[in-house]
């Protein structure tokens, strides 16, 4: 890991000075800086799983072609898990969106009715 | 705790690390992506964005690389003695962890530490410690 970081660190420093990749796109690096419960729990879960069978995603993919059914079972489970979590997250996002729509739409409705009432009064007075 | 000296190969490990670093550097400077393997795999299956070719090529390279390697030299043996049940548990834990922790050993361990991201430093420390504990419990205490 030390060797990898040594080389990659040079590249990342270079990218800071020249943030344009060879294929023309701008190099964008993750900007999140917040340390939250998701990160901590995610790191711990990942570590436990990694130690449990000895695979993390990279080596599992690399050994997919030549090391029997073990990496295949691991990768397939990961992909299935990914699909389940993705569906769950999307569903959650949808219900959240619905709820926030409700919150926003109710006052807007109220405002609309009040303006209508005001308009009606104003119109009466003018007549 | 015993150290298996037969498995301790600092030079080839260093060489492998440097190759990973080179790959990460090339991926960043040529394709403008950080090489987060969990994220690339996830994005490949999730969406039909424009960068799907880039992701597919990266994953294909990972899968094909041992075949290319075997032309030049015999492949080092990968010894993973885990049964299907523990592989499934491990796969789920790793997936949940990479998803909510936003990265794996490549994303946080290599890319994150290289750019000295505090989030990645914490994540790497956590998954290293959790990994040690997990290996110790499953491979030493339980067997």
Boltz contact constraints between the chains, C-beta under 6 A:
constraints:
  - contact:
      token1: [A, 1]
      token2: [B, 17]
      max_distance: 6.0
  - contact:
      token1: [A, 3]
      token2: [B, 14]
      max_distance: 6.0
  - contact:
      token1: [A, 3]
      token2: [B, 17]
      max_distance: 6.0
  - contact:
      token1: [A, 3]
      token2: [B, 18]
      max_distance: 6.0
  - contact:
      token1: [A, 3]
      token2: [B, 21]
      max_distance: 6.0
  - contact:
      token1: [A, 4]
      token2: [B, 17]
      max_distance: 6.0
  - contact:
      token1: [A, 4]
      token2: [B, 20]
      max_distance: 6.0
  - contact:
      token1: [A, 4]
      token2: [B, 21]
      max_distance: 6.0
  - contact:
      token1: [A, 4]
      token2: [B, 110]
      max_distance: 6.0
  - contact:
      token1: [A, 5]
      token2: [B, 113]
      max_distance: 6.0
  - contact:
      token1: [A, 5]
      token2: [B, 114]
      max_distance: 6.0
  - contact:
      token1: [A, 7]
      token2: [B, 18]
      max_distance: 6.0
  - contact:
      token1: [A, 7]
      token2: [B, 21]
      max_distance: 6.0
  - contact:
      token1: [A, 7]
      token2: [B, 22]
      max_distance: 6.0
  - contact:
      token1: [A, 7]
      token2: [B, 25]
      max_distance: 6.0
  - contact:
      token1: [A, 8]
      token2: [B, 21]
      max_distance: 6.0
  - contact:
      token1: [A, 8]
      token2: [B, 24]
      max_distance: 6.0
  - contact:
      token1: [A, 8]
      token2: [B, 25]
      max_distance: 6.0
  - contact:
      token1: [A, 8]
      token2: [B, 110]
      max_distance: 6.0
  - contact:
      token1: [A, 8]
      token2: [B, 114]
      max_distance: 6.0
  - contact:
      token1: [A, 9]
      token2: [B, 114]
      max_distance: 6.0
  - contact:
      token1: [A, 11]
      token2: [B, 25]
      max_distance: 6.0
  - contact:
      token1: [A, 11]
      token2: [B, 28]
      max_distance: 6.0
  - contact:
      token1: [A, 11]
      token2: [B, 29]
      max_distance: 6.0
  - contact:
      token1: [A, 12]
      token2: [B, 114]
      max_distance: 6.0
  - contact:
      token1: [A, 12]
      token2: [B, 115]
      max_distance: 6.0
  - contact:
      token1: [A, 15]
      token2: [B, 28]
      max_distance: 6.0
  - contact:
      token1: [A, 21]
      token2: [B, 29]
      max_distance: 6.0
  - contact:
      token1: [A, 21]
      token2: [B, 32]
      max_distance: 6.0
  - contact:
      token1: [A, 22]
      token2: [B, 30]
      max_distance: 6.0
  - contact:
      token1: [A, 25]
      token2: [B, 32]
      max_distance: 6.0
  - contact:
      token1: [A, 27]
      token2: [B, 32]
      max_distance: 6.0
  - contact:
      token1: [A, 35]
      token2: [B, 119]
      max_distance: 6.0
  - contact:
      token1: [A, 35]
      token2: [B, 122]
      max_distance: 6.0
  - contact:
      token1: [A, 38]
      token2: [B, 100]
      max_distance: 6.0
  - contact:
      token1: [A, 39]
      token2: [B, 101]
      max_distance: 6.0
  - contact:
      token1: [A, 39]
      token2: [B, 119]
      max_distance: 6.0
  - contact:
      token1: [A, 39]
      token2: [B, 123]
      max_distance: 6.0
  - contact:
      token1: [A, 42]
      token2: [B, 97]
      max_distance: 6.0
  - contact:
      token1: [A, 42]
      token2: [B, 100]
      max_distance: 6.0
  - contact:
      token1: [A, 42]
      token2: [B, 101]
      max_distance: 6.0
  - contact:
      token1: [A, 43]
      token2: [B, 101]
      max_distance: 6.0
  - contact:
      token1: [A, 43]
      token2: [B, 123]
      max_distance: 6.0
  - contact:
      token1: [A, 43]
      token2: [B, 126]
      max_distance: 6.0
  - contact:
      token1: [A, 43]
      token2: [B, 127]
      max_distance: 6.0
  - contact:
      token1: [A, 44]
      token2: [B, 126]
      max_distance: 6.0
  - contact:
      token1: [A, 44]
      token2: [B, 130]
      max_distance: 6.0
  - contact:
      token1: [A, 45]
      token2: [B, 93]
      max_distance: 6.0
  - contact:
      token1: [A, 45]
      token2: [B, 96]
      max_distance: 6.0
  - contact:
      token1: [A, 45]
      token2: [B, 97]
      max_distance: 6.0
  - contact:
      token1: [A, 46]
      token2: [B, 94]
      max_distance: 6.0
  - contact:
      token1: [A, 46]
      token2: [B, 97]
      max_distance: 6.0
  - contact:
      token1: [A, 46]
      token2: [B, 98]
      max_distance: 6.0
  - contact:
      token1: [A, 46]
      token2: [B, 101]
      max_distance: 6.0
  - contact:
      token1: [A, 46]
      token2: [B, 127]
      max_distance: 6.0
  - contact:
      token1: [A, 47]
      token2: [B, 127]
      max_distance: 6.0
  - contact:
      token1: [A, 47]
      token2: [B, 130]
      max_distance: 6.0
  - contact:
      token1: [A, 47]
      token2: [B, 131]
      max_distance: 6.0
  - contact:
      token1: [A, 48]
      token2: [B, 93]
      max_distance: 6.0
  - contact:
      token1: [A, 48]
      token2: [B, 130]
      max_distance: 6.0
  - contact:
      token1: [A, 48]
      token2: [B, 134]
      max_distance: 6.0
  - contact:
      token1: [A, 49]
      token2: [B, 90]
      max_distance: 6.0
  - contact:
      token1: [A, 49]
      token2: [B, 93]
      max_distance: 6.0
  - contact:
      token1: [A, 49]
      token2: [B, 94]
      max_distance: 6.0
  - contact:
      token1: [A, 49]
      token2: [B, 97]
      max_distance: 6.0
  - contact:
      token1: [A, 50]
      token2: [B, 131]
      max_distance: 6.0
  - contact:
      token1: [A, 51]
      token2: [B, 131]
      max_distance: 6.0
  - contact:
      token1: [A, 51]
      token2: [B, 134]
      max_distance: 6.0
  - contact:
      token1: [A, 51]
      token2: [B, 135]
      max_distance: 6.0
  - contact:
      token1: [A, 52]
      token2: [B, 86]
      max_distance: 6.0
  - contact:
      token1: [A, 52]
      token2: [B, 90]
      max_distance: 6.0
  - contact:
      token1: [A, 52]
      token2: [B, 134]
      max_distance: 6.0
  - contact:
      token1: [A, 52]
      token2: [B, 138]
      max_distance: 6.0
  - contact:
      token1: [A, 53]
      token2: [B, 82]
      max_distance: 6.0
  - contact:
      token1: [A, 53]
      token2: [B, 86]
      max_distance: 6.0
  - contact:
      token1: [A, 53]
      token2: [B, 87]
      max_distance: 6.0
  - contact:
      token1: [A, 53]
      token2: [B, 90]
      max_distance: 6.0
  - contact:
      token1: [A, 54]
      token2: [B, 80]
      max_distance: 6.0
  - contact:
      token1: [A, 56]
      token2: [B, 104]
      max_distance: 6.0
  - contact:
      token1: [A, 56]
      token2: [B, 105]
      max_distance: 6.0
  - contact:
      token1: [A, 57]
      token2: [B, 37]
      max_distance: 6.0
  - contact:
      token1: [A, 57]
      token2: [B, 38]
      max_distance: 6.0
  - contact:
      token1: [A, 57]
      token2: [B, 104]
      max_distance: 6.0
  - contact:
      token1: [A, 58]
      token2: [B, 37]
      max_distance: 6.0
  - contact:
      token1: [A, 58]
      token2: [B, 106]
      max_distance: 6.0
  - contact:
      token1: [A, 61]
      token2: [B, 62]
      max_distance: 6.0
  - contact:
      token1: [A, 61]
      token2: [B, 63]
      max_distance: 6.0
  - contact:
      token1: [A, 62]
      token2: [B, 62]
      max_distance: 6.0
  - contact:
      token1: [A, 62]
      token2: [B, 66]
      max_distance: 6.0
  - contact:
      token1: [A, 63]
      token2: [B, 78]
      max_distance: 6.0
  - contact:
      token1: [A, 64]
      token2: [B, 63]
      max_distance: 6.0
  - contact:
      token1: [A, 65]
      token2: [B, 63]
      max_distance: 6.0
  - contact:
      token1: [A, 65]
      token2: [B, 66]
      max_distance: 6.0
  - contact:
      token1: [A, 65]
      token2: [B, 67]
      max_distance: 6.0
  - contact:
      token1: [A, 66]
      token2: [B, 66]
      max_distance: 6.0
  - contact:
      token1: [A, 67]
      token2: [B, 78]
      max_distance: 6.0
  - contact:
      token1: [A, 70]
      token2: [B, 80]
      max_distance: 6.0
  - contact:
      token1: [A, 73]
      token2: [B, 84]
      max_distance: 6.0
  - contact:
      token1: [A, 73]
      token2: [B, 87]
      max_distance: 6.0
  - contact:
      token1: [A, 74]
      token2: [B, 87]
      max_distance: 6.0
  - contact:
      token1: [A, 74]
      token2: [B, 91]
      max_distance: 6.0
  - contact:
      token1: [A, 77]
      token2: [B, 88]
      max_distance: 6.0
  - contact:
      token1: [A, 77]
      token2: [B, 91]
      max_distance: 6.0
  - contact:
      token1: [A, 77]
      token2: [B, 92]
      max_distance: 6.0
  - contact:
      token1: [A, 78]
      token2: [B, 91]
      max_distance: 6.0
  - contact:
      token1: [A, 78]
      token2: [B, 95]
      max_distance: 6.0
  - contact:
      token1: [A, 81]
      token2: [B, 92]
      max_distance: 6.0
  - contact:
      token1: [A, 81]
      token2: [B, 95]
      max_distance: 6.0
  - contact:
      token1: [A, 82]
      token2: [B, 42]
      max_distance: 6.0
  - contact:
      token1: [A, 82]
      token2: [B, 95]
      max_distance: 6.0
  - contact:
      token1: [A, 85]
      token2: [B, 99]
      max_distance: 6.0
